[in-house]
Amino acid sequence: MKRIIILAFAVSVLSSCAELQSIASQLPQTGALSQADIGNGLRQALNKGVSQEVIKLSATDGFFRNEAVKILLPQELQEVDNGLRKIGLGSVADEGLKLLNRAAEEATKEALPIFVDAVKDITFNDAKNILLGDQRAATAYLQSKTQQELYNKFSPVIDKNLGEVGATRLWEDAITRYNRIPLLNDVNPDLRDYVTQKALEGVFTMIAKEEVQIRTQVNARTTDLLKRVFALQD
C-alpha cells in the first residue's frame, strides 16, 4: 500500500513522457501503458462525458428540468418577472422562461460534431497535461478549443428558435408592459446572446460533472482502458 501511494505521488509531480511511461508501467493492475493508450483513454473519457451529457441536454426538458443548468431570467428581467406577477401576468413569465430553455435544448444538438473533432485532435502532451491536471482539466481543454465555434453555431439556432416559438415576441410584449409600469427603469436585454452564453455554460457544467465522476469514482470508468489510464491519477 505504501508503494502504491509513493508511485501515485510520483505521477503527480513528474512531467516528461519518459517519466510518465516509466511510472505507468510500475503501477499494479494497470499493465504497461503506451502513449497511444494514454491518449486513447483520455479520448474515451471525453467522448463518454460529451456524448452522454449533450444527448441529455438536447432532449426536451434537458435544460428546463435540470436545476444545475436551467436558464433563469437575466438580472434585468428579474424585475420584469416580479412586475408581471404583481399585475397578474405570472403565466406570461412562466411560459417565457420555458421558451428560453427550449431554445437552448435545440441549439445543443449542434454541439456533438464540434466536440468530436476537438477530441480527435488531442495530442499525447495534451492527454498527459489533462490527466495530471485538476478535476476540470479535460473540460477546460474542450472549452478552450470549442467555445467560439460553439457560440457561432448556437447563436443563430437560438435566434431562429426564439423567433419561431414566439419567445422574442412574448418577451418584447412582456417588456413593453413592464416599461409602462410607473417609476420603474426600462430594460432591453439581448435575449439571443444571453441564452447562447447560458446554454454554453450549461453544456460545460455537465461535461465537468461527468469528468469529476470519472476521476473520482472507479465505477464510472466503464472500460478497461479508462480504468488503467485513470489509475495513474488516483
N, C-alpha and C positions, 0 to 999 in steps of 0.2 A: 504493500500500500504506500509506503514511504517513497519507493522508487517511482511509482506512478505519479505522485504529487510533484516530485522533483522534475520529472520529464515534462509534465504538463506546464510547469512554470518555465522551463527552458524554452518551450514552444512559444510562449507569450512574449519572450524578450529577444529571441534570435530572429534575424530578418532575412538573411541570404537564402537563396533557393537551395543551395547545398546543405546548409544547416537545417532548414525545414525538412528536407527529404531525409536527412540522417536521423532526426528526431522521430519522424513519422514511422520509419522502419523499425524503431525500437519499441514503440508503444504496443503493449499486449493487446491481442484480439483485433488489431486493425489491419495487420499484414502490411507488406511494402506498398507504398503509395507513390505512383509516378506523378510527374507534373500534370499529365493529362487527367489522371484520376482526380486530383485536387480541383482542377478546372472544371471537369465534368460534374463533380459533386456540388460545387457552387452553382453551376448552371441548373442542375436538378432542383436545388433548393429554391432558386429564384423562380424557375418555371412553375414549381408547385405552388409557391405563395402567390405569384401573379395570376395564374390561371384560376385558382380557387376563388380568390378574392374579387377579381374582375367579373367573373361569372355571377357571383353573389350580388355585387353592387349593380350590375347592369340589368338584373331582374326587377320586375315590378315590386316596389317597396324595398329594394335593395338599400336605398338611402333613407327613404321615409320612415321605415320601421326599425332602423338601426340607430339607436341613440348615440353611438360613438361617432357617427358621421352625418347624422341628419342635418340638413341645411335649414338653419333658422333664419329669421329675417335679419337683414343688415341693421346696424345700430340706428340708422336714420329711420328705418321703417318700424322699429320698435315703437316709436311714438305714433306712427300711423296706426299700428295694430291696436295700441291702447286707445287711441282716439276713436277708431271704428267700433270697438267693443262698447265704449261708453255711449255711443249713439245707436246701439242695437245692430251693428253690422259685423258681428263676430264671425258669422258663417262666410262672409266675403274674405276675411283674413285667413280663416282655416283653409279654404279652397286655394287661395293664392299660395300658401305655404306648401301645399301638396304639389302644386304645379311646378314650383321651383325644384323640388326633389325629383319629379318625373323627368324634367329636362336633364338633370344630372345623370339619372339612370340611363337615359337614352344615349347621352354623349359617351358614357363609359364603355359602350360597345366598340368604340373606336380605339380603345387602349391596347388591346391584346397584341395586334401585329407589331405595334411600336415597341412594346416590351420584349417581344420575341426577338426582334432584330437587335436590341440592346444587349440581351443576354448572349446572343451568338458572338458578339464582339468582345466578350470578356477574355483578357489575356491571363497567363499564369500569374504575372505580377499583380494584376487586378484581383484575382482569386485569392492570392496569398494575403494581400492587404485587407480584403474583406473578411477572410477567415480569422485573422488575428486582430481585427478591429473591434469596435464596440458592438452592442447588440442591434444597432440600426445601420451598421456599415453597408450591408448589401442594399438596403432601401435607399441610403444616401447615394450610393453609386448609381442606382437606377434613376433617382431623381435628377442627378447631375447630367445624365445622358439623355433624358427623355422629356424633362419639364417643358421646354419651349415647344417641342414638336407636339406634345400632348395638348398644350394650350391652343396651338394653331388648329388642331383637329377638333377639340372640344368646343371652342368658341362659336363657330358657325352652326354646329349642330344644336347647341343650346339656344342660340339666337333664333334659329328656324323653329325649334320645338316650342319655345316660349310663345312665339307668334302664332303657331298653328293651334295650340291648345288654348289660346286666349289669355295666357298669363300676362303678357305685356299689356294687353288691353285692360285686363282686370286690375292690374296694379296701377296703370295710368289713371283708371277711373277711381280707384281707391285713394290714390294720392291727391287727385283733384278734389275729392270730397273732403279729405283731411285738410287740404290747404284752405278750404272755405271756413274751417273752424277758427273763430276769432282768437287772436292773441297767441297763436302758435306759429313757429317758424316753418316756412315752406321747405319741402325736401324734394330731391330729384335724383335718386341713386341710379347708377348704371347696373341694371339687373343682370345683363349678359355677362359682364366682366365679373361681377360678384359671384354669380352661380358657377362660372367657369373656375374661378380660383378655389371656391369651396369644394367643387367636385374633385379637383386635383388633390386638394388637401385630404379629402376622404379616401381617395384611392391609395395614397401613400401611407395614410394612417393604418389602413387594413393590411397592406403588404408588410408594414413594420410589425404589426401584431403577429402575423404568420412567421416572420423571421425570428422574432423573440421566442416563439414556441419551439421552432426547430433548434435553436441554440440552447434552450434551457430544458427541454423535455425530450428525453430519449425516444419515447413512444411516438413523437411527431416525426421522427426520421424514418420514413416509410420504405426506404430501400437500403440494401446492404451498403451501397456506396455512400449514401448520406450518413449512415451510422459510422463508417470508417473515417470519413473526412472530418465530420464534426467532433469525433473523439479527440482530434488534435487541439480543439479549443476548450474542452471540458476541464 
